[in-house]
Structure formats: C-alpha cells, structure tokens
Amino acid sequence: MKRITSLFVLCIAIVLIAAGCGSKIEDQKWTLDKKHAPFPDYVLNSSDKIQETYVMAATYPEVVAQVPCYCGCFAQDGHESNLDCYIDQFGDDKAVKEWDSMSIS
C-alpha cells in the first residue's frame, strides 16, 4: 500500500511540474530572427502554431534534429530528422537560407 501511495504522489508531482512548465511556453511570443530568410507564403498562410513551430525549428535546430522523422520522406527527400521537414538549407551562423514545406504537406 505504501508503494502505491508513493507512486501516486510522484505522479501528481510530475503532472504539477509539467503543467507549470507548459504555461511558460504558452505565454512566450515566438518571433523569427532577422538573420533567417523570410517565411514563404505556405508558412505565412498557415496557422499561428505552425508558424511558431517553424520559428522554434530555426531557433533550436540542434534540438529538432534529434527528433526522428517518421513520415516516409527519407526515401523521397533524404530527410534524416524532423529538422529536415522544416529547414532545407542553412547558411553562415546557422541562418536559415531555405525553408522546407514537408511539415505542412
């Protein structure tokens, strides 16, 4: 019984921590750094959440690159990670030179 109570308390603590962290992300305004190429029309005509995801991919490419891509675009386009579905080409200083539309398709 003691083990079940401890597990229950641990689960509640994890949920509370996750809820607290999530609210900070919701409040943050994501804007594209001027060093990156402007968004193409297919991004500008998409929802705010999709635009924010593109900004996150440009801001934290090393994090997004660790997420595997399961959409089957490896065989088609040679994508190795989720980053490849957002960004097609980087330039100097990790500036996005060309965006990819795979994440919208």
ZIGI-V434330 format. One record per residue. N is the residue number from 0. PHI is phi as a letter, one per 40 degrees, with the letter a starting at -180 (none if undefined). Layout:
n=<N;N>
phi=<PHI;PHI>
This chain:
n=<0;1;2;3;4;5;6;7;8;9;10;11;12;13;14;15;16;17;18;19;20;21;22;23;24;25;26;27;28;29;30;31;32;33;34;35;36;37;38;39;40;41;42;43;44;45;46;47;48;49;50;51;52;53;54;55;56;57;58;59;60;61;62;63;64;65;66;67;68;69;70;71;72;73;74;75;76;77;78;79;80;81;82;83;84;85;86;87;88;89;90;91;92;93;94;95;96;97;98;99;100;101;102;103;104>
phi=<none;c;c;c;c;c;c;c;c;c;c;c;c;c;c;c;c;c;c;c;c;c;c;c;c;c;c;c;c;c;b;c;c;c;c;c;c;c;c;c;d;c;c;c;c;c;c;c;c;c;c;c;c;c;c;c;c;c;c;b;c;c;c;c;c;c;c;c;b;b;c;g;c;c;c;c;b;g;c;b;a;c;d;c;c;b;b;c;a;b;b;c;f;f;c;c;c;a;c;b;c;d;c;c;c>
